[in-house]
Amino acid sequence: MITIPHKAKQFLVFSVKLLIVVSAFYFIYNQLATNDKLEWDKFLVLFHKNQSFAGISFILLFSFLNRFFEILKWQNLAQVVKPISVHEATKQVLAALTLGVFTPVGVGEYAGKALYFEKKDTKKIIFLNLICNGVQIVATGIFGILGMMILHFDCAECDKNIGFWSLVILAITMALFGFSYFTKKIKIKGYSMEDLIEKINEIPKKIHRKNLILGFCRYLVFSHQYYFLFLAFDVDLPYSILMATITTVYFLASIVPSFQFLDFALKGSLAIYFFGLLGVNEWIVVFVTMLMWFLNVVLPVVFGSYYVMIFRVLPQRR
């Protein structure tokens, strides 16, 4: 068996960590530098007009709460394997976010969290991360379909087919649930839906309840951050219509699997279409979407890069 010298291992690990961080920041730079719809002159004029320390602090508070609720969610779920502190949960969440930023559907996030636990717990950590992300999908689906229905009935400028499609999506979702129920005993590669439900039920209900509450709180935080950014750009629309459009954009963007670093472009394209129906200037939509991406992905990745660089491989028990 070939053994690698200790110094060579250290250099290899450092190189991998550096590659992850450099790749993350390259994709971030690429998103900002290549977007020709970012009209900085208009943005700077509006920024100087409306800037205030209180306003900026208010928006940043939402970014902090968004990530903090995610950290609390993970701390809550990780206790199934072992109790961890808020500080430890912060390290794991931010480092995993950095790993997941340029991987399809955030696959790197699952691997990133698993690295902080013993190898024997890898499957449990991946499963818990699925539950952690699953509650956000549930919240996005509920508010998204509700938003589409509001646009259908209350938005004169919106395409009336949107209500029809919301019902179609709801019907498909219910059909999938029904199909899953009646085929829950069918095994695929040794696993069935019944096995999954049993594993979910093994987790104490109080942990599920807390996960659900924190997940919905997080959704309300970042969707309202989007809302207040539009207000800062002097967008004057009724609360119900603006929030319904925001939840619709998030819902439709969540249906399409993508890379984290493409999240900005995907949400931006959908937002331009839907807010365009409401008469909002395209450059405002692009900048609000960019700021949401910057505040909730780029800034956490900056901190996450630090945790990636100081990460030490956990010694495995034999």
C-alpha positions as CSV (number, residue, x, y, z in Angstrom):
1,M,0.0,0.0,0.0
2,I,1.4,3.4,-1.0
3,T,1.7,5.9,1.8
4,I,1.7,9.6,1.3
5,P,4.1,11.7,3.4
6,H,2.5,13.9,6.1
7,K,3.7,17.1,4.5
8,A,2.5,16.0,1.1
9,K,-1.0,15.3,2.6
10,Q,-1.0,18.7,4.2
11,F,-0.1,20.4,0.9
12,L,-2.8,18.4,-0.9
13,V,-5.5,19.3,1.6
14,F,-4.5,23.0,1.5
15,S,-4.5,22.9,-2.3
16,V,-8.0,21.4,-2.4
17,K,-9.3,24.0,0.1
18,L,-7.7,26.8,-1.8
19,L,-9.2,25.5,-5.0
20,I,-12.7,25.5,-3.5
21,V,-12.4,29.1,-2.2
22,V,-10.9,30.4,-5.5
23,S,-13.6,28.6,-7.5
24,A,-16.4,30.0,-5.3
25,F,-15.1,33.6,-5.7
26,Y,-14.5,33.2,-9.4
27,F,-18.1,32.2,-10.0
28,I,-19.3,35.2,-7.9
29,Y,-17.0,37.6,-9.8
30,N,-18.3,36.1,-13.1
31,Q,-21.9,36.7,-12.2
32,L,-21.2,40.4,-11.4
33,A,-18.8,41.2,-14.2
34,T,-20.6,39.6,-17.1
35,N,-24.2,40.9,-16.4
36,D,-24.8,43.8,-18.8
37,K,-28.2,44.5,-17.3
38,L,-26.6,46.0,-14.1
39,E,-26.9,49.8,-14.7
40,W,-24.6,51.0,-12.0
41,D,-25.1,54.7,-12.8
42,K,-28.8,54.5,-12.1
43,F,-28.2,52.4,-9.0
44,L,-25.7,54.9,-7.5
45,V,-28.1,57.9,-8.1
46,L,-30.9,56.1,-6.2
47,F,-28.5,54.8,-3.6
48,H,-27.2,58.3,-2.8
49,K,-30.8,59.5,-2.7
50,N,-32.2,56.9,-0.3
51,Q,-29.1,55.8,1.6
52,S,-29.2,55.8,5.4
53,F,-27.4,54.0,8.1
54,A,-30.6,52.8,9.6
55,G,-31.9,51.5,6.3
56,I,-28.7,49.6,5.5
57,S,-28.6,48.1,9.0
58,F,-32.2,47.1,8.7
59,I,-31.5,45.2,5.4
60,L,-28.3,43.6,6.8
61,L,-30.3,42.4,9.8
62,F,-32.5,40.4,7.5
63,S,-29.4,38.7,6.0
64,F,-28.2,37.9,9.5
65,L,-31.5,36.5,10.6
66,N,-31.9,34.5,7.3
67,R,-28.6,32.6,7.9
68,F,-29.1,32.5,11.7
69,F,-32.4,30.6,11.3
70,E,-30.6,28.2,9.0
71,I,-27.9,27.7,11.6
72,L,-30.5,27.1,14.3
73,K,-32.2,24.6,12.0
74,W,-29.0,22.6,11.6
75,Q,-28.1,22.7,15.2
76,N,-31.6,21.4,16.0
77,L,-31.3,18.5,13.5
78,A,-27.7,17.6,14.1
79,Q,-28.5,16.7,17.8
80,V,-29.9,13.5,16.4
81,V,-26.3,12.5,15.8
82,K,-24.6,14.5,18.5
83,P,-25.3,17.9,20.2
84,I,-23.4,20.8,18.7
85,S,-23.1,24.5,19.8
86,V,-24.3,27.4,17.8
87,H,-20.7,28.2,16.9
88,E,-20.1,24.7,15.6
89,A,-23.3,24.8,13.6
90,T,-22.2,28.2,12.2
91,K,-18.9,26.7,11.0
92,Q,-20.7,23.7,9.4
93,V,-23.4,25.7,7.7
94,L,-21.1,28.4,6.2
95,A,-18.4,26.0,5.1
96,A,-21.0,23.8,3.5
97,L,-22.5,26.7,1.7
98,T,-19.1,27.6,0.3
99,L,-18.7,24.0,-0.9
100,G,-22.2,24.0,-2.4
101,V,-22.1,27.3,-4.2
102,F,-20.7,25.9,-7.5
103,T,-22.1,22.3,-7.4
104,P,-25.4,21.1,-9.0
105,V,-28.4,21.6,-6.6
106,G,-25.9,22.3,-3.8
107,V,-24.6,18.7,-3.6
108,G,-21.3,20.1,-2.1
109,E,-23.3,21.3,0.9
110,Y,-24.2,17.7,1.9
111,A,-20.6,16.6,1.6
112,G,-19.4,19.7,3.5
113,K,-21.5,19.0,6.6
114,A,-20.7,15.3,6.6
115,L,-16.9,16.1,6.8
116,Y,-17.5,17.5,10.3
117,F,-18.8,14.1,11.6
118,E,-17.4,10.6,11.8
119,K,-17.5,8.6,8.7
120,K,-20.0,6.1,10.2
121,D,-22.5,9.0,10.5
122,T,-22.3,10.2,6.9
123,K,-25.6,8.7,5.8
124,K,-27.4,10.2,8.8
125,I,-25.9,13.6,8.1
126,I,-27.0,13.5,4.5
127,F,-30.5,12.4,5.5
128,L,-30.7,15.2,8.1
129,N,-29.6,17.8,5.6
130,L,-32.3,16.6,3.2
131,I,-34.9,17.2,6.0
132,C,-33.2,20.6,6.7
133,N,-33.6,21.6,3.1
134,G,-37.0,19.9,2.7
135,V,-38.8,22.2,5.1
136,Q,-37.7,25.2,2.9
137,I,-39.1,23.4,-0.1
138,V,-42.4,22.9,1.7
139,A,-42.6,26.6,2.7
140,T,-41.7,27.7,-0.8
141,G,-44.4,25.5,-2.3
142,I,-47.1,26.6,0.1
143,F,-46.4,30.3,-0.2
144,G,-45.6,30.0,-3.9
145,I,-49.0,28.4,-4.9
146,L,-50.8,30.9,-2.6
147,G,-48.9,33.7,-4.4
148,M,-49.9,32.4,-7.8
149,M,-53.5,32.3,-6.8
150,I,-53.4,35.9,-5.5
151,L,-51.9,37.1,-8.8
152,H,-54.6,35.2,-10.7
153,F,-57.5,36.8,-8.8
154,D,-56.1,40.2,-7.7
155,C,-53.6,41.3,-10.3
156,A,-55.2,42.9,-13.3
157,E,-51.9,43.2,-15.2
158,C,-50.9,39.6,-14.7
159,D,-51.4,36.7,-17.1
160,K,-54.6,35.0,-15.9
161,N,-53.2,31.6,-16.9
162,I,-51.1,31.8,-13.8
163,G,-54.0,30.7,-11.6
164,F,-54.6,27.8,-13.9
165,W,-51.0,26.7,-13.7
166,S,-51.0,27.0,-10.0
167,L,-53.9,24.6,-9.8
168,V,-52.1,22.3,-12.3
169,I,-49.0,22.3,-10.1
170,L,-51.1,21.7,-7.0
171,A,-52.9,18.8,-8.7
172,I,-49.5,17.3,-9.8
173,T,-48.2,17.6,-6.3
174,M,-51.2,15.9,-4.8
175,A,-51.0,13.2,-7.4
176,L,-47.4,12.6,-6.6
177,F,-48.3,12.3,-2.9
178,G,-51.0,9.9,-3.7
179,F,-48.7,7.8,-6.0
180,S,-46.0,7.8,-3.3
181,Y,-48.6,6.5,-0.7
182,F,-49.9,3.7,-2.8
183,T,-46.4,2.6,-3.9
184,K,-44.7,3.2,-0.6
185,K,-43.8,-0.5,-0.2
186,I,-42.1,-0.8,-3.6
187,K,-38.4,-1.0,-3.2
188,I,-35.9,0.7,-5.5
189,K,-32.3,-0.4,-4.8
190,G,-33.3,-1.8,-1.5
191,Y,-35.1,1.4,-0.3
192,S,-38.8,2.3,-0.3
193,M,-40.9,5.3,0.6
194,E,-42.1,3.4,3.6
195,D,-38.5,3.1,4.8
196,L,-38.1,6.8,4.3
197,I,-41.2,7.6,6.4
198,E,-40.0,5.2,9.1
199,K,-36.7,7.0,9.3
200,I,-38.4,10.4,9.4
201,N,-40.6,9.1,12.3
202,E,-37.5,8.0,14.2
203,I,-36.7,11.7,14.8
204,P,-38.5,13.1,17.8
205,K,-41.5,15.2,17.0
206,K,-40.2,18.2,18.9
207,I,-37.2,18.3,16.6
208,H,-39.6,18.2,13.6
209,R,-41.7,21.0,15.0
210,K,-38.8,23.2,15.7
211,N,-37.4,22.6,12.2
212,L,-40.7,23.5,10.7
213,I,-41.1,26.7,12.7
214,L,-37.5,27.8,12.0
215,G,-37.9,27.0,8.3
216,F,-41.1,29.1,7.9
217,C,-39.5,31.9,9.9
218,R,-36.5,31.8,7.6
219,Y,-38.8,31.9,4.5
220,L,-40.7,35.0,5.9
221,V,-37.4,36.7,6.6
222,F,-35.8,36.5,3.2
223,S,-39.1,37.0,1.3
224,H,-39.7,40.2,3.2
225,Q,-36.1,41.3,2.7
226,Y,-36.9,41.1,-1.0
227,Y,-40.0,43.2,-0.3
228,F,-38.2,45.9,1.6
229,L,-35.4,46.2,-1.1
230,F,-38.1,46.9,-3.6
231,L,-39.5,49.6,-1.3
232,A,-36.0,51.1,-1.1
233,F,-36.0,51.3,-4.9
234,D,-39.2,53.4,-4.8
235,V,-41.4,50.6,-6.1
236,D,-45.0,51.5,-5.2
237,L,-47.2,48.4,-5.3
238,P,-49.7,46.9,-2.9
239,Y,-48.2,44.6,-0.3
240,S,-50.3,41.6,-1.3
241,I,-49.3,41.9,-5.0
242,L,-45.6,42.5,-4.3
243,M,-45.4,39.6,-1.9
244,A,-47.4,37.3,-4.2
245,T,-45.0,38.1,-7.0
246,I,-42.0,37.4,-4.8
247,T,-43.3,34.1,-3.6
248,T,-44.2,33.1,-7.1
249,V,-40.7,33.8,-8.4
250,Y,-39.1,31.8,-5.5
251,F,-41.5,28.9,-6.1
252,L,-40.9,28.7,-9.9
253,A,-37.1,29.1,-9.4
254,S,-37.1,26.2,-6.9
255,I,-38.8,23.8,-9.4
256,V,-35.8,24.1,-11.8
257,P,-32.7,22.3,-10.5
258,S,-29.6,24.5,-10.9
259,F,-26.2,25.5,-9.6
260,Q,-26.1,27.8,-6.6
261,F,-24.1,30.3,-8.6
262,L,-26.8,30.3,-11.3
263,D,-29.4,31.1,-8.7
264,F,-29.0,34.8,-9.4
265,A,-29.5,34.5,-13.1
266,L,-32.5,32.1,-12.8
267,K,-34.4,34.2,-10.2
268,G,-33.4,37.3,-12.1
269,S,-35.0,36.1,-15.4
270,L,-38.2,35.0,-13.7
271,A,-38.3,38.3,-11.6
272,I,-37.9,40.4,-14.8
273,Y,-40.8,38.7,-16.4
274,F,-43.3,38.8,-13.5
275,F,-42.3,42.3,-12.2
276,G,-42.3,43.5,-15.8
277,L,-46.0,42.7,-15.9
278,L,-46.4,45.1,-13.0
279,G,-44.5,47.9,-14.7
280,V,-41.4,47.7,-12.6
281,N,-38.2,48.8,-14.5
282,E,-36.0,46.0,-15.5
283,W,-32.8,47.5,-14.1
284,I,-34.5,47.8,-10.6
285,V,-35.5,44.1,-10.7
286,V,-32.0,43.1,-11.7
287,F,-30.4,45.1,-8.9
288,V,-32.8,43.9,-6.2
289,T,-32.2,40.3,-7.3
290,M,-28.5,40.9,-7.4
291,L,-28.5,42.4,-3.9
292,M,-30.5,39.5,-2.5
293,W,-28.0,37.1,-4.0
294,F,-25.0,39.2,-2.7
295,L,-26.4,39.6,0.8
296,N,-27.6,36.0,1.3
297,V,-25.0,34.0,-0.7
298,V,-21.9,36.1,-1.4
299,L,-21.5,37.5,2.2
300,P,-22.0,34.1,3.9
301,V,-19.5,32.6,1.4
302,V,-16.9,35.1,2.5
303,F,-17.2,33.9,6.1
304,G,-17.6,30.3,4.9
305,S,-14.3,30.5,3.0
306,Y,-12.5,31.2,6.3
307,Y,-14.0,28.1,7.8
308,V,-13.0,26.1,4.7
309,M,-9.4,27.2,5.0
310,I,-9.1,26.4,8.7
311,F,-10.9,23.0,8.4
312,R,-9.1,20.0,9.8
313,V,-10.0,16.5,8.8
314,L,-11.7,14.7,11.7
315,P,-9.8,11.7,12.9
316,Q,-11.9,8.6,12.3
317,R,-12.4,6.0,14.9
318,R,-11.6,2.4,14.1
